[in-house]
Amino acid sequence: LVEPKPIPATSALIGTGIKCPFSRLVFAFPTASNVKTKRKLLEIISAVNATALGLDNLPKNVAEVALSTYKLSSAQKGDPNLDVITGFQVVDDDAHVVVLEGLNRR
C-alpha cells in the first residue's frame, strides 16, 4: 500500500469555503493479488463500524453478519458524529477498487 498524502481536516471544499467533515480514500489492487491485505482492510472497516454502532461486544463473526444487514435509524442518519466508514467496491478482471468515506478526524 502507498501512504496517502494527508489533507488537513480544516481544508474547505474547493471554491465554496465550506469545511467538509469527511475524507475519502481509494485503494486500487490488481484483482488477483494481495488477498490478505484486502481481507485485513475489510476487517479493520468492520471493527470500526462495529464499535461505532455498539456491536463490538458481539463475537467477530456475529458482528460481521449484523453489519452486513444493518439499517441506520433516523437518529443515526442525522448524527454528524456517527463514526462509521462507508464505501463501495468495484471488481473486474484486472482491478479491485475500494472507495471509502468516513469522518475526517479518524
Biopython code that builds the backbone (N, CA, C, O; Angstrom):
import numpy as np
from Bio.PDB.StructureBuilder import StructureBuilder

atoms = [
    (1, "LEU", "N", (0.829, -1.179, 0.000)),
    (1, "LEU", "CA", (0.000, 0.000, 0.000)),
    (1, "LEU", "C", (0.872, 1.241, 0.000)),
    (1, "LEU", "O", (1.991, 1.232, 0.512)),
    (2, "VAL", "N", (0.350, 2.292, -0.573)),
    (2, "VAL", "CA", (1.071, 3.559, -0.632)),
    (2, "VAL", "C", (0.504, 4.488, 0.424)),
    (2, "VAL", "O", (-0.714, 4.602, 0.558)),
    (3, "GLU", "N", (1.370, 5.152, 1.173)),
    (3, "GLU", "CA", (0.938, 6.103, 2.192)),
    (3, "GLU", "C", (0.337, 7.329, 1.500)),
    (3, "GLU", "O", (1.027, 8.003, 0.735)),
    (4, "PRO", "N", (-0.959, 7.630, 1.763)),
    (4, "PRO", "CA", (-1.559, 8.802, 1.123)),
    (4, "PRO", "C", (-1.060, 10.097, 1.751)),
    (4, "PRO", "O", (-0.650, 10.125, 2.912)),
    (5, "LYS", "N", (-1.103, 11.166, 0.963)),
    (5, "LYS", "CA", (-0.760, 12.484, 1.491)),
    (5, "LYS", "C", (-1.899, 12.948, 2.384)),
    (5, "LYS", "O", (-3.059, 12.888, 1.977)),
    (6, "PRO", "N", (-1.594, 13.412, 3.592)),
    (6, "PRO", "CA", (-2.675, 13.879, 4.471)),
    (6, "PRO", "C", (-3.290, 15.172, 3.942)),
    (6, "PRO", "O", (-2.606, 16.027, 3.381)),
    (7, "ILE", "N", (-4.597, 15.286, 4.139)),
    (7, "ILE", "CA", (-5.315, 16.504, 3.792)),
    (7, "ILE", "C", (-5.766, 17.114, 5.106)),
    (7, "ILE", "O", (-6.423, 16.440, 5.900)),
    (8, "PRO", "N", (-5.431, 18.370, 5.356)),
    (8, "PRO", "CA", (-5.814, 18.978, 6.639)),
    (8, "PRO", "C", (-7.321, 18.900, 6.857)),
    (8, "PRO", "O", (-8.099, 19.147, 5.936)),
    (9, "ALA", "N", (-7.728, 18.558, 8.070)),
    (9, "ALA", "CA", (-9.148, 18.436, 8.402)),
    (9, "ALA", "C", (-9.879, 19.757, 8.239)),
    (9, "ALA", "O", (-11.104, 19.770, 8.113)),
    (10, "THR", "N", (-9.160, 20.860, 8.240)),
    (10, "THR", "CA", (-9.803, 22.166, 8.114)),
    (10, "THR", "C", (-9.884, 22.628, 6.662)),
    (10, "THR", "O", (-10.327, 23.745, 6.395)),
    (11, "SER", "N", (-9.463, 21.783, 5.723)),
    (11, "SER", "CA", (-9.499, 22.218, 4.326)),
    (11, "SER", "C", (-10.941, 22.415, 3.876)),
    (11, "SER", "O", (-11.830, 21.658, 4.268)),
    (12, "ALA", "N", (-11.166, 23.417, 3.064)),
    (12, "ALA", "CA", (-12.504, 23.737, 2.580)),
    (12, "ALA", "C", (-12.743, 23.046, 1.249)),
    (12, "ALA", "O", (-11.804, 22.731, 0.518)),
    (13, "LEU", "N", (-14.008, 22.818, 0.948)),
    (13, "LEU", "CA", (-14.357, 22.320, -0.370)),
    (13, "LEU", "C", (-13.914, 23.365, -1.385)),
    (13, "LEU", "O", (-14.080, 24.563, -1.155)),
    (14, "ILE", "N", (-13.365, 22.930, -2.480)),
    (14, "ILE", "CA", (-12.793, 23.845, -3.463)),
    (14, "ILE", "C", (-13.816, 24.888, -3.908)),
    (14, "ILE", "O", (-14.895, 24.557, -4.399)),
    (15, "GLY", "N", (-13.453, 26.138, -3.726)),
    (15, "GLY", "CA", (-14.259, 27.241, -4.226)),
    (15, "GLY", "C", (-15.522, 27.549, -3.446)),
    (15, "GLY", "O", (-16.263, 28.453, -3.830)),
    (16, "THR", "N", (-15.801, 26.819, -2.347)),
    (16, "THR", "CA", (-17.058, 27.054, -1.639)),
    (16, "THR", "C", (-16.872, 27.688, -0.276)),
    (16, "THR", "O", (-17.782, 28.341, 0.233)),
    (17, "GLY", "N", (-15.700, 27.502, 0.322)),
    (17, "GLY", "CA", (-15.485, 27.987, 1.675)),
    (17, "GLY", "C", (-16.137, 27.115, 2.732)),
    (17, "GLY", "O", (-16.046, 27.422, 3.921)),
    (18, "ILE", "N", (-16.798, 26.025, 2.326)),
    (18, "ILE", "CA", (-17.466, 25.108, 3.256)),
    (18, "ILE", "C", (-16.461, 24.065, 3.728)),
    (18, "ILE", "O", (-15.783, 23.431, 2.920)),
    (19, "LYS", "N", (-16.373, 23.894, 5.040)),
    (19, "LYS", "CA", (-15.485, 22.864, 5.577)),
    (19, "LYS", "C", (-16.185, 21.509, 5.513)),
    (19, "LYS", "O", (-17.336, 21.373, 5.929)),
    (20, "CYS", "N", (-15.491, 20.529, 4.997)),
    (20, "CYS", "CA", (-16.055, 19.194, 4.821)),
    (20, "CYS", "C", (-15.630, 18.299, 5.981)),
    (20, "CYS", "O", (-14.439, 18.201, 6.278)),
    (21, "PRO", "N", (-16.580, 17.651, 6.635)),
    (21, "PRO", "CA", (-16.235, 16.786, 7.765)),
    (21, "PRO", "C", (-15.776, 15.388, 7.342)),
    (21, "PRO", "O", (-15.410, 14.577, 8.193)),
    (22, "PHE", "N", (-15.793, 15.100, 6.046)),
    (22, "PHE", "CA", (-15.494, 13.751, 5.574)),
    (22, "PHE", "C", (-14.184, 13.683, 4.796)),
    (22, "PHE", "O", (-13.721, 14.675, 4.233)),
    (23, "SER", "N", (-13.613, 12.512, 4.780)),
    (23, "SER", "CA", (-12.448, 12.217, 3.946)),
    (23, "SER", "C", (-12.769, 10.998, 3.097)),
    (23, "SER", "O", (-13.574, 10.150, 3.482)),
    (24, "ARG", "N", (-12.137, 10.925, 1.954)),
    (24, "ARG", "CA", (-12.271, 9.753, 1.089)),
    (24, "ARG", "C", (-10.899, 9.145, 0.872)),
    (24, "ARG", "O", (-9.880, 9.835, 0.851)),
    (25, "LEU", "N", (-10.906, 7.842, 0.714)),
    (25, "LEU", "CA", (-9.678, 7.105, 0.492)),
    (25, "LEU", "C", (-9.966, 6.047, -0.556)),
    (25, "LEU", "O", (-10.975, 5.346, -0.476)),
    (26, "VAL", "N", (-9.085, 5.927, -1.537)),
    (26, "VAL", "CA", (-9.276, 4.955, -2.611)),
    (26, "VAL", "C", (-8.099, 3.990, -2.615)),
    (26, "VAL", "O", (-6.940, 4.404, -2.629)),
    (27, "PHE", "N", (-8.412, 2.705, -2.602)),
    (27, "PHE", "CA", (-7.408, 1.651, -2.727)),
    (27, "PHE", "C", (-7.633, 0.963, -4.065)),
    (27, "PHE", "O", (-8.768, 0.643, -4.417)),
    (28, "ALA", "N", (-6.564, 0.736, -4.805)),
    (28, "ALA", "CA", (-6.662, 0.011, -6.080)),
    (28, "ALA", "C", (-5.642, -1.120, -6.061)),
    (28, "ALA", "O", (-4.452, -0.894, -5.842)),
    (29, "PHE", "N", (-6.118, -2.331, -6.292)),
    (29, "PHE", "CA", (-5.277, -3.514, -6.294)),
    (29, "PHE", "C", (-5.458, -4.245, -7.615)),
    (29, "PHE", "O", (-6.531, -4.173, -8.214)),
    (30, "PRO", "N", (-4.432, -4.949, -8.082)),
    (30, "PRO", "CA", (-4.687, -5.907, -9.156)),
    (30, "PRO", "C", (-5.650, -6.972, -8.594)),
    (30, "PRO", "O", (-5.505, -7.383, -7.443)),
    (31, "THR", "N", (-6.603, -7.406, -9.378)),
    (31, "THR", "CA", (-7.649, -8.304, -8.893)),
    (31, "THR", "C", (-7.105, -9.556, -8.210)),
    (31, "THR", "O", (-7.610, -9.944, -7.157)),
    (32, "ALA", "N", (-6.107, -10.183, -8.773)),
    (32, "ALA", "CA", (-5.642, -11.467, -8.264)),
    (32, "ALA", "C", (-4.551, -11.355, -7.204)),
    (32, "ALA", "O", (-3.950, -12.369, -6.848)),
    (33, "SER", "N", (-4.277, -10.164, -6.690)),
    (33, "SER", "CA", (-3.168, -10.033, -5.747)),
    (33, "SER", "C", (-3.635, -9.549, -4.381)),
    (33, "SER", "O", (-4.762, -9.082, -4.219)),
    (34, "ASN", "N", (-2.745, -9.672, -3.407)),
    (34, "ASN", "CA", (-2.928, -9.102, -2.075)),
    (34, "ASN", "C", (-4.229, -9.492, -1.386)),
    (34, "ASN", "O", (-4.888, -8.648, -0.780)),
    (35, "VAL", "N", (-4.599, -10.755, -1.475)),
    (35, "VAL", "CA", (-5.829, -11.207, -0.838)),
    (35, "VAL", "C", (-5.779, -10.943, 0.665)),
    (35, "VAL", "O", (-6.777, -10.519, 1.248)),
    (36, "LYS", "N", (-4.634, -11.186, 1.300)),
    (36, "LYS", "CA", (-4.509, -10.950, 2.744)),
    (36, "LYS", "C", (-4.675, -9.469, 3.082)),
    (36, "LYS", "O", (-5.322, -9.130, 4.073)),
    (37, "THR", "N", (-4.102, -8.597, 2.276)),
    (37, "THR", "CA", (-4.206, -7.157, 2.520)),
    (37, "THR", "C", (-5.649, -6.696, 2.365)),
    (37, "THR", "O", (-6.141, -5.925, 3.189)),
    (38, "LYS", "N", (-6.329, -7.153, 1.331)),
    (38, "LYS", "CA", (-7.726, -6.771, 1.116)),
    (38, "LYS", "C", (-8.599, -7.284, 2.256)),
    (38, "LYS", "O", (-9.486, -6.571, 2.726)),
    (39, "ARG", "N", (-8.360, -8.500, 2.698)),
    (39, "ARG", "CA", (-9.130, -9.078, 3.799)),
    (39, "ARG", "C", (-8.899, -8.264, 5.084)),
    (39, "ARG", "O", (-9.846, -7.984, 5.819)),
    (40, "LYS", "N", (-7.653, -7.889, 5.351)),
    (40, "LYS", "CA", (-7.328, -7.106, 6.543)),
    (40, "LYS", "C", (-8.004, -5.732, 6.491)),
    (40, "LYS", "O", (-8.512, -5.257, 7.506)),
    (41, "LEU", "N", (-8.013, -5.098, 5.334)),
    (41, "LEU", "CA", (-8.683, -3.811, 5.166)),
    (41, "LEU", "C", (-10.159, -3.930, 5.528)),
    (41, "LEU", "O", (-10.685, -3.088, 6.256)),
    (42, "LEU", "N", (-10.828, -4.958, 5.032)),
    (42, "LEU", "CA", (-12.247, -5.148, 5.325)),
    (42, "LEU", "C", (-12.472, -5.470, 6.805)),
    (42, "LEU", "O", (-13.489, -5.071, 7.372)),
    (43, "GLU", "N", (-11.543, -6.183, 7.430)),
    (43, "GLU", "CA", (-11.645, -6.473, 8.865)),
    (43, "GLU", "C", (-11.543, -5.181, 9.687)),
    (43, "GLU", "O", (-12.277, -5.002, 10.659)),
    (44, "ILE", "N", (-10.642, -4.293, 9.297)),
    (44, "ILE", "CA", (-10.481, -3.013, 10.003)),
    (44, "ILE", "C", (-11.757, -2.178, 9.876)),
    (44, "ILE", "O", (-12.222, -1.599, 10.857)),
    (45, "ILE", "N", (-12.312, -2.118, 8.683)),
    (45, "ILE", "CA", (-13.554, -1.368, 8.460)),
    (45, "ILE", "C", (-14.673, -1.946, 9.317)),
    (45, "ILE", "O", (-15.424, -1.198, 9.943)),
    (46, "SER", "N", (-14.790, -3.267, 9.350)),
    (46, "SER", "CA", (-15.826, -3.910, 10.162)),
    (46, "SER", "C", (-15.649, -3.602, 11.642)),
    (46, "SER", "O", (-16.627, -3.356, 12.347)),
    (47, "ALA", "N", (-14.410, -3.614, 12.115)),
    (47, "ALA", "CA", (-14.146, -3.324, 13.533)),
    (47, "ALA", "C", (-14.521, -1.892, 13.885)),
    (47, "ALA", "O", (-15.128, -1.647, 14.928)),
    (48, "VAL", "N", (-14.164, -0.940, 13.019)),
    (48, "VAL", "CA", (-14.513, 0.467, 13.254)),
    (48, "VAL", "C", (-16.030, 0.631, 13.294)),
    (48, "VAL", "O", (-16.567, 1.281, 14.191)),
    (49, "ASN", "N", (-16.710, 0.044, 12.328)),
    (49, "ASN", "CA", (-18.161, 0.187, 12.251)),
    (49, "ASN", "C", (-18.869, -0.527, 13.403)),
    (49, "ASN", "O", (-19.861, -0.022, 13.927)),
    (50, "ALA", "N", (-18.367, -1.694, 13.798)),
    (50, "ALA", "CA", (-18.961, -2.413, 14.927)),
    (50, "ALA", "C", (-18.864, -1.568, 16.193)),
    (50, "ALA", "O", (-19.813, -1.503, 16.975)),
    (51, "THR", "N", (-17.730, -0.930, 16.393)),
    (51, "THR", "CA", (-17.551, -0.069, 17.568)),
    (51, "THR", "C", (-18.509, 1.119, 17.508)),
    (51, "THR", "O", (-19.163, 1.440, 18.501)),
    (52, "ALA", "N", (-18.594, 1.767, 16.358)),
    (52, "ALA", "CA", (-19.448, 2.950, 16.209)),
    (52, "ALA", "C", (-20.924, 2.630, 16.432)),
    (52, "ALA", "O", (-21.684, 3.465, 16.922)),
    (53, "LEU", "N", (-21.318, 1.406, 16.064)),
    (53, "LEU", "CA", (-22.731, 1.027, 16.152)),
    (53, "LEU", "C", (-23.052, 0.201, 17.394)),
    (53, "LEU", "O", (-24.168, -0.300, 17.537)),
    (54, "GLY", "N", (-22.073, 0.059, 18.296)),
    (54, "GLY", "CA", (-22.308, -0.668, 19.536)),
    (54, "GLY", "C", (-22.400, -2.168, 19.373)),
    (54, "GLY", "O", (-23.023, -2.843, 20.193)),
    (55, "LEU", "N", (-21.788, -2.702, 18.326)),
    (55, "LEU", "CA", (-21.815, -4.147, 18.086)),
    (55, "LEU", "C", (-20.501, -4.817, 18.466)),
    (55, "LEU", "O", (-20.327, -6.014, 18.237)),
    (56, "ASP", "N", (-19.578, -4.058, 19.042)),
    (56, "ASP", "CA", (-18.257, -4.584, 19.338)),
    (56, "ASP", "C", (-18.233, -5.555, 20.513)),
    (56, "ASP", "O", (-17.207, -6.181, 20.782)),
    (57, "ASN", "N", (-19.357, -5.682, 21.214)),
    (57, "ASN", "CA", (-19.429, -6.655, 22.296)),
    (57, "ASN", "C", (-19.815, -8.052, 21.781)),
    (57, "ASN", "O", (-19.783, -9.022, 22.538)),
    (58, "LEU", "N", (-20.171, -8.150, 20.518)),
    (58, "LEU", "CA", (-20.558, -9.426, 19.907)),
    (58, "LEU", "C", (-19.329, -10.167, 19.398)),
    (58, "LEU", "O", (-18.304, -9.543, 19.124)),
    (59, "PRO", "N", (-19.416, -11.495, 19.267)),
    (59, "PRO", "CA", (-18.318, -12.225, 18.612)),
    (59, "PRO", "C", (-18.105, -11.671, 17.200)),
    (59, "PRO", "O", (-19.052, -11.224, 16.553)),
    (60, "LYS", "N", (-16.873, -11.702, 16.736)),
    (60, "LYS", "CA", (-16.497, -11.091, 15.446)),
    (60, "LYS", "C", (-17.387, -11.563, 14.297)),
    (60, "LYS", "O", (-17.857, -10.748, 13.503)),
    (61, "ASN", "N", (-17.623, -12.879, 14.202)),
    (61, "ASN", "CA", (-18.429, -13.389, 13.088)),
    (61, "ASN", "C", (-19.885, -12.930, 13.182)),
    (61, "ASN", "O", (-20.521, -12.691, 12.155)),
    (62, "VAL", "N", (-20.417, -12.805, 14.389)),
    (62, "VAL", "CA", (-21.791, -12.334, 14.574)),
    (62, "VAL", "C", (-21.885, -10.847, 14.230)),
    (62, "VAL", "O", (-22.840, -10.416, 13.584)),
    (63, "ALA", "N", (-20.891, -10.066, 14.663)),
    (63, "ALA", "CA", (-20.872, -8.631, 14.349)),
    (63, "ALA", "C", (-20.810, -8.410, 12.844)),
    (63, "ALA", "O", (-21.486, -7.523, 12.323)),
    (64, "GLU", "N", (-20.004, -9.208, 12.135)),
    (64, "GLU", "CA", (-19.897, -9.043, 10.682)),
    (64, "GLU", "C", (-21.216, -9.346, 9.985)),
    (64, "GLU", "O", (-21.583, -8.660, 9.032)),
    (65, "VAL", "N", (-21.929, -10.362, 10.448)),
    (65, "VAL", "CA", (-23.242, -10.673, 9.866)),
    (65, "VAL", "C", (-24.224, -9.534, 10.172)),
    (65, "VAL", "O", (-24.988, -9.110, 9.304)),
    (66, "ALA", "N", (-24.192, -9.050, 11.414)),
    (66, "ALA", "CA", (-25.078, -7.940, 11.784)),
    (66, "ALA", "C", (-24.784, -6.699, 10.940)),
    (66, "ALA", "O", (-25.708, -6.011, 10.505)),
    (67, "LEU", "N", (-23.502, -6.414, 10.708)),
    (67, "LEU", "CA", (-23.135, -5.255, 9.889)),
    (67, "LEU", "C", (-23.600, -5.394, 8.449)),
    (67, "LEU", "O", (-23.952, -4.401, 7.812)),
    (68, "SER", "N", (-23.605, -6.607, 7.934)),
    (68, "SER", "CA", (-23.967, -6.812, 6.529)),
    (68, "SER", "C", (-25.438, -6.511, 6.255)),
    (68, "SER", "O", (-25.817, -6.287, 5.106)),
    (69, "THR", "N", (-26.276, -6.502, 7.302)),
    (69, "THR", "CA", (-27.703, -6.227, 7.117)),
    (69, "THR", "C", (-28.179, -5.024, 7.929)),
    (69, "THR", "O", (-29.378, -4.756, 7.997)),
    (70, "TYR", "N", (-27.245, -4.300, 8.544)),
    (70, "TYR", "CA", (-27.590, -3.206, 9.455)),
    (70, "TYR", "C", (-28.255, -2.055, 8.714)),
    (70, "TYR", "O", (-27.792, -1.636, 7.653)),
    (71, "LYS", "N", (-29.340, -1.550, 9.280)),
    (71, "LYS", "CA", (-30.021, -0.357, 8.755)),
    (71, "LYS", "C", (-29.902, 0.740, 9.799)),
    (71, "LYS", "O", (-30.267, 0.547, 10.959)),
    (72, "LEU", "N", (-29.388, 1.894, 9.381)),
    (72, "LEU", "CA", (-29.265, 3.026, 10.302)),
    (72, "LEU", "C", (-30.642, 3.556, 10.673)),
    (72, "LEU", "O", (-31.538, 3.625, 9.832)),
    (73, "SER", "N", (-30.802, 3.930, 11.938)),
    (73, "SER", "CA", (-32.041, 4.566, 12.387)),
    (73, "SER", "C", (-32.072, 6.005, 11.866)),
    (73, "SER", "O", (-31.064, 6.512, 11.374)),
    (74, "SER", "N", (-33.208, 6.645, 11.975)),
    (74, "SER", "CA", (-33.313, 8.058, 11.566)),
    (74, "SER", "C", (-32.354, 8.922, 12.366)),
    (74, "SER", "O", (-31.716, 9.822, 11.820)),
    (75, "ALA", "N", (-32.253, 8.646, 13.669)),
    (75, "ALA", "CA", (-31.346, 9.424, 14.526)),
    (75, "ALA", "C", (-29.897, 9.217, 14.094)),
    (75, "ALA", "O", (-29.125, 10.174, 14.051)),
    (76, "GLN", "N", (-29.519, 7.976, 13.773)),
    (76, "GLN", "CA", (-28.151, 7.705, 13.327)),
    (76, "GLN", "C", (-27.868, 8.389, 11.993)),
    (76, "GLN", "O", (-26.779, 8.927, 11.792)),
    (77, "LYS", "N", (-28.828, 8.371, 11.090)),
    (77, "LYS", "CA", (-28.641, 9.014, 9.789)),
    (77, "LYS", "C", (-28.391, 10.510, 9.930)),
    (77, "LYS", "O", (-27.659, 11.095, 9.132)),
    (78, "GLY", "N", (-28.991, 11.126, 10.934)),
    (78, "GLY", "CA", (-28.835, 12.563, 11.136)),
    (78, "GLY", "C", (-27.701, 12.948, 12.067)),
    (78, "GLY", "O", (-27.486, 14.134, 12.317)),
    (79, "ASP", "N", (-26.970, 11.965, 12.586)),
    (79, "ASP", "CA", (-25.899, 12.228, 13.548)),
    (79, "ASP", "C", (-24.595, 12.546, 12.823)),
    (79, "ASP", "O", (-24.001, 11.654, 12.218)),
    (80, "PRO", "N", (-24.133, 13.802, 12.871)),
    (80, "PRO", "CA", (-22.909, 14.164, 12.160)),
    (80, "PRO", "C", (-21.647, 13.585, 12.810)),
    (80, "PRO", "O", (-20.560, 13.667, 12.238)),
    (81, "ASN", "N", (-21.790, 13.004, 13.995)),
    (81, "ASN", "CA", (-20.638, 12.430, 14.694)),
    (81, "ASN", "C", (-20.611, 10.904, 14.662)),
    (81, "ASN", "O", (-19.757, 10.290, 15.300)),
    (82, "LEU", "N", (-21.533, 10.288, 13.929)),
    (82, "LEU", "CA", (-21.546, 8.826, 13.819)),
    (82, "LEU", "C", (-20.314, 8.408, 13.024)),
    (82, "LEU", "O", (-20.202, 8.698, 11.833)),
    (83, "ASP", "N", (-19.409, 7.735, 13.685)),
    (83, "ASP", "CA", (-18.082, 7.461, 13.125)),
    (83, "ASP", "C", (-18.031, 6.115, 12.397)),
    (83, "ASP", "O", (-17.285, 5.218, 12.788)),
    (84, "VAL", "N", (-18.831, 5.984, 11.336)),
    (84, "VAL", "CA", (-18.808, 4.772, 10.521)),
    (84, "VAL", "C", (-18.056, 5.039, 9.223)),
    (84, "VAL", "O", (-17.938, 6.179, 8.774)),
    (85, "ILE", "N", (-17.559, 3.972, 8.640)),
    (85, "ILE", "CA", (-16.900, 4.054, 7.341)),
    (85, "ILE", "C", (-17.857, 3.450, 6.321)),
    (85, "ILE", "O", (-18.346, 2.334, 6.496)),
    (86, "THR", "N", (-18.116, 4.197, 5.262)),
    (86, "THR", "CA", (-18.965, 3.701, 4.181)),
    (86, "THR", "C", (-18.135, 3.620, 2.911)),
    (86, "THR", "O", (-16.997, 4.087, 2.876)),
    (87, "GLY", "N", (-18.695, 3.038, 1.885)),
    (87, "GLY", "CA", (-17.974, 2.974, 0.624)),
    (87, "GLY", "C", (-18.531, 1.915, -0.296)),
    (87, "GLY", "O", (-19.620, 1.380, -0.088)),
    (88, "PHE", "N", (-17.749, 1.630, -1.318)),
    (88, "PHE", "CA", (-18.145, 0.614, -2.286)),
    (88, "PHE", "C", (-16.905, 0.000, -2.909)),
    (88, "PHE", "O", (-15.801, 0.534, -2.806)),
    (89, "GLN", "N", (-17.120, -1.152, -3.566)),
    (89, "GLN", "CA", (-16.042, -1.856, -4.250)),
    (89, "GLN", "C", (-16.438, -2.106, -5.695)),
    (89, "GLN", "O", (-17.607, -2.350, -5.998)),
    (90, "VAL", "N", (-15.467, -2.044, -6.573)),
    (90, "VAL", "CA", (-15.665, -2.402, -7.980)),
    (90, "VAL", "C", (-14.579, -3.406, -8.330)),
    (90, "VAL", "O", (-13.394, -3.157, -8.110)),
    (91, "VAL", "N", (-14.991, -4.532, -8.873)),
    (91, "VAL", "CA", (-14.041, -5.585, -9.225)),
    (91, "VAL", "C", (-14.287, -5.997, -10.671)),
    (91, "VAL", "O", (-15.425, -6.246, -11.070)),
    (92, "ASP", "N", (-13.208, -6.068, -11.457)),
    (92, "ASP", "CA", (-13.294, -6.641, -12.791)),
    (92, "ASP", "C", (-12.115, -7.587, -12.971)),
    (92, "ASP", "O", (-11.449, -7.933, -11.995)),
    (93, "ASP", "N", (-11.850, -8.005, -14.190)),
    (93, "ASP", "CA", (-10.774, -8.969, -14.440)),
    (93, "ASP", "C", (-9.398, -8.428, -14.087)),
    (93, "ASP", "O", (-8.494, -9.200, -13.768)),
    (94, "ASP", "N", (-9.226, -7.109, -14.139)),
    (94, "ASP", "CA", (-7.908, -6.518, -13.936)),
    (94, "ASP", "C", (-7.713, -5.816, -12.599)),
    (94, "ASP", "O", (-6.611, -5.834, -12.051)),
    (95, "ALA", "N", (-8.759, -5.202, -12.067)),
    (95, "ALA", "CA", (-8.579, -4.355, -10.884)),
    (95, "ALA", "C", (-9.672, -4.570, -9.848)),
    (95, "ALA", "O", (-10.801, -4.951, -10.159)),
    (96, "HIS", "N", (-9.294, -4.313, -8.616)),
    (96, "HIS", "CA", (-10.223, -4.312, -7.482)),
    (96, "HIS", "C", (-10.043, -2.946, -6.827)),
    (96, "HIS", "O", (-8.991, -2.661, -6.256)),
    (97, "VAL", "N", (-11.066, -2.107, -6.909)),
    (97, "VAL", "CA", (-11.003, -0.749, -6.381)),
    (97, "VAL", "C", (-11.962, -0.649, -5.193)),
    (97, "VAL", "O", (-13.127, -1.038, -5.284)),
    (98, "VAL", "N", (-11.453, -0.121, -4.083)),
    (98, "VAL", "CA", (-12.250, 0.085, -2.877)),
    (98, "VAL", "C", (-12.240, 1.586, -2.583)),
    (98, "VAL", "O", (-11.177, 2.183, -2.410)),
    (99, "VAL", "N", (-13.427, 2.188, -2.529)),
    (99, "VAL", "CA", (-13.567, 3.616, -2.235)),
    (99, "VAL", "C", (-14.244, 3.732, -0.871)),
    (99, "VAL", "O", (-15.338, 3.208, -0.664)),
    (100, "LEU", "N", (-13.578, 4.429, 0.061)),
    (100, "LEU", "CA", (-14.080, 4.565, 1.428)),
    (100, "LEU", "C", (-14.320, 6.033, 1.767)),
    (100, "LEU", "O", (-13.642, 6.920, 1.249)),
    (101, "GLU", "N", (-15.287, 6.275, 2.638)),
    (101, "GLU", "CA", (-15.540, 7.619, 3.147)),
    (101, "GLU", "C", (-15.848, 7.508, 4.632)),
    (101, "GLU", "O", (-16.558, 6.601, 5.069)),
    (102, "GLY", "N", (-15.310, 8.435, 5.392)),
    (102, "GLY", "CA", (-15.560, 8.464, 6.831)),
    (102, "GLY", "C", (-15.294, 9.854, 7.372)),
    (102, "GLY", "O", (-14.924, 10.769, 6.636)),
    (103, "LEU", "N", (-15.489, 9.993, 8.663)),
    (103, "LEU", "CA", (-15.240, 11.283, 9.295)),
    (103, "LEU", "C", (-13.774, 11.648, 9.172)),
    (103, "LEU", "O", (-12.896, 10.790, 9.268)),
    (104, "ASN", "N", (-13.521, 12.915, 8.962)),
    (104, "ASN", "CA", (-12.164, 13.434, 8.724)),
    (104, "ASN", "C", (-11.215, 13.185, 9.878)),
    (104, "ASN", "O", (-10.012, 13.032, 9.663)),
    (105, "ARG", "N", (-11.723, 13.143, 11.084)),
    (105, "ARG", "CA", (-10.847, 13.042, 12.246)),
    (105, "ARG", "C", (-10.341, 11.633, 12.498)),
    (105, "ARG", "O", (-9.491, 11.454, 13.369)),
    (106, "ARG", "N", (-10.808, 10.644, 11.796)),
    (106, "ARG", "CA", (-10.439, 9.243, 12.023)),
    (106, "ARG", "C", (-9.127, 8.924, 11.382)),
    (106, "ARG", "O", (-8.658, 7.789, 11.470)),
]
sb = StructureBuilder()
sb.init_structure("model")
sb.init_model(0)
sb.init_chain("A")
sb.init_seg("    ")
for serial, (resi, resn, name, xyz) in enumerate(atoms, 1):
    if name == "N":
        sb.init_residue(resn, " ", resi, " ")
    sb.init_atom(name, np.array(xyz, "f"), 0.0, 1.0, " ", f" {name:<3s}", serial, name[0])
structure = sb.get_structure()
